[in-house]
């Protein structure tokens, strides 16, 4: 009897000791963390030593970094989970990428009696390198036009965030000059030609946010961010919102007189300044080619909604129908830690009234080589 009572007392003492320690005695790593708790930056050294494997259970996170990691894990489970028969992670947090980025703009105005004004920009080229850790990237792109002594006044800024459920894309593009007129009313017997046209400025801001319905089996990130592997072919319907703000200013008054007489516009100074708010919808599909190293994506979307022109536009304030288009494609090759891709994107913006139709486009091609680690 006394032996049984002594056994119960020992059990109670052990339980009370564990309770007083908050249960941490069962985790050797947490006990080790208690001994170095005064070293507030030790967890940073641990991350560096293990290659920033943030889920390593031996890392002694302080309270706030631990909270931030828990929030991240919740977001990852909620917004970045997949059916693993179709999509899996790469198992690596880092990416090193080299990129070349080329883009071109075009403007087309269609008038009655088969008359039109057509122009397109030079092919602008940038090249650079990026290093990425999970969703954070840092890098730099060089203006390659300077190598060919082309003094172009242009600026591009782009931001993309993609998870399993949705994607957010922001771009801001501005340029001055650099256009080539290829058709101008009935000039040159209504045949195409090439004429350098620099009296033009283009400023465009675009914001898209869209949702993937089949987000469990389709990965947009596998085709455009290289952070996932698509194992089986899958597609998805897409729905979202589009905001676009554009400001085009063209001054045709300095053209040669023999060209200017064919101008279809009433005023040689043309300004088209507007913003759009539109519903966006479409479809995207990933094709996995055997062996599973190759991935092909095609995504097409259309937007329809409300267009509002500003007072400084040639035709003043107007409430119009917004009608925009977006097409993107990607070809990705994966070989162990290495990958290479080619991405082509096309954005089209349509404006029409009783006098003419204005169609503006922005096209880009991105070539990427990189490695994961």
VENZIHU-V867544 format. One record per residue. N is the residue number from 1. RES is the residue in one letter. PSI is psi in whole degrees, 0 to 359 (999 if undefined). Layout:
# VENZIHU-V867544
N:RES:PSI
N:RES:PSI
This chain:
# VENZIHU-V867544
1:X:313
2:X:322
3:X:320
4:X:319
5:X:318
6:X:322
7:X:318
8:X:320
9:X:317
10:X:320
11:X:316
12:X:319
13:X:317
14:X:315
15:X:317
16:X:323
17:X:316
18:X:319
19:X:317
20:X:329
21:X:4
22:X:21
23:X:4
24:X:344
25:X:344
26:X:350
27:X:107
28:X:324
29:X:322
30:X:326
31:X:319
32:X:324
33:X:325
34:X:327
35:X:343
36:X:22
37:X:334
38:X:344
39:X:90
40:X:341
41:X:8
42:X:327
43:X:330
44:X:317
45:X:322
46:X:318
47:X:317
48:X:318
49:X:327
50:X:12
51:X:30
52:X:40
53:X:93
54:X:341
55:X:10
56:X:121
57:X:349
58:X:357
59:X:132
60:X:77
61:X:134
62:X:179
63:X:310
64:X:313
65:X:324
66:X:319
67:X:316
68:X:320
69:X:321
70:X:321
71:X:317
72:X:315
73:X:321
74:X:314
75:X:321
76:X:318
77:X:321
78:X:318
79:X:1
80:X:36
81:X:148
82:X:165
83:X:112
84:X:352
85:X:341
86:X:322
87:X:137
88:X:159
89:X:164
90:X:343
91:X:5
92:X:142
93:X:339
94:X:147
95:X:137
96:X:124
97:X:142
98:X:133
99:X:148
100:X:137
101:X:119
102:X:140
103:X:157
104:X:143
105:X:155
106:X:149
107:X:130
108:X:128
109:X:122
110:X:128
111:X:167
112:X:163
113:X:35
114:X:28
115:X:145
116:X:159
117:X:126
118:X:140
119:X:157
120:X:158
121:X:170
122:X:165
123:X:108
124:X:139
125:X:136
126:X:155
127:X:147
128:X:193
129:X:148
130:X:146
131:X:135
132:X:139
133:X:109
134:X:243
135:X:4
136:X:130
137:X:149
138:X:140
139:X:190
140:X:142
141:X:132
142:X:145
143:X:103
144:X:344
145:X:332
146:X:335
147:X:336
148:X:19
149:X:38
150:X:111
151:X:87
152:X:137
153:X:99
154:X:160
155:X:137
156:X:140
157:X:131
158:X:143
159:X:131
160:X:135
161:X:124
162:X:129
163:X:189
164:X:324
165:X:327
166:X:170
167:X:142
168:X:128
169:X:128
170:X:137
171:X:145
172:X:120
173:X:134
174:X:146
175:X:154
176:X:129
177:X:200
178:X:14
179:X:156
180:X:114
181:X:130
182:X:343
183:X:135
184:X:88
185:X:228
186:X:12
187:X:149
188:X:42
189:X:34
190:X:21
191:X:158
192:X:153
193:X:183
194:X:124
195:X:125
196:X:126
197:X:112
198:X:355
199:X:61
200:X:143
201:X:141
202:X:127
203:X:127
204:X:134
205:X:131
206:X:136
207:X:124
208:X:143
209:X:119
210:X:157
211:X:139
212:X:118
213:X:316
214:X:54
215:X:346
216:X:330
217:X:346
218:X:132
219:X:110
220:X:327
221:X:330
222:X:328
223:X:332
224:X:344
225:X:345
226:X:24
227:X:359
228:X:162
229:X:124
230:X:120
231:X:327
232:X:150
233:X:141
234:X:155
235:X:171
236:X:147
237:X:150
238:X:138
239:X:145
240:X:203
241:X:150
242:X:132
243:X:133
244:X:132
245:X:121
246:X:144
247:X:104
248:X:133
249:X:120
250:X:131
251:X:103
252:X:359
253:X:338
254:X:5
255:X:156
256:X:145
257:X:325
258:X:338
259:X:319
260:X:332
261:X:347
262:X:8
263:X:122
264:X:347
265:X:152
266:X:325
267:X:128
268:X:345
269:X:108
270:X:128
271:X:129
272:X:103
273:X:122
274:X:169
275:X:151
276:X:143
277:X:117
278:X:153
279:X:137
280:X:136
281:X:154
282:X:205
283:X:141
284:X:147
285:X:136
286:X:127
287:X:123
288:X:121
289:X:141
290:X:141
291:X:173
292:X:25
293:X:337
294:X:138
295:X:132
296:X:131
297:X:142
298:X:125
299:X:130
300:X:132
301:X:150
302:X:150
303:X:136
304:X:137
305:X:222
306:X:131
307:X:132
308:X:119
309:X:149
310:X:167
311:X:328
312:X:0
313:X:155
314:X:324
315:X:17
316:X:196
317:X:130
318:X:151
319:X:118
320:X:176
321:X:128
322:X:136
323:X:103
324:X:160
325:X:148
326:X:128
327:X:133
328:X:149
329:X:152
330:X:139
331:X:120
332:X:137
333:X:125
334:X:132
335:X:99
336:X:240
337:X:350
338:X:152
339:X:156
340:X:149
341:X:159
342:X:126
343:X:133
344:X:132
345:X:144
346:X:124
347:X:130
348:X:141
349:X:124
350:X:131
351:X:130
352:X:145
353:X:191
354:X:341
355:X:319
356:X:173
357:X:132
358:X:122
359:X:120
360:X:140
361:X:154
362:X:119
363:X:145
364:X:154
365:X:126
366:X:127
367:X:130
368:X:138
369:X:144
370:X:179
371:X:149
372:X:148
373:X:999
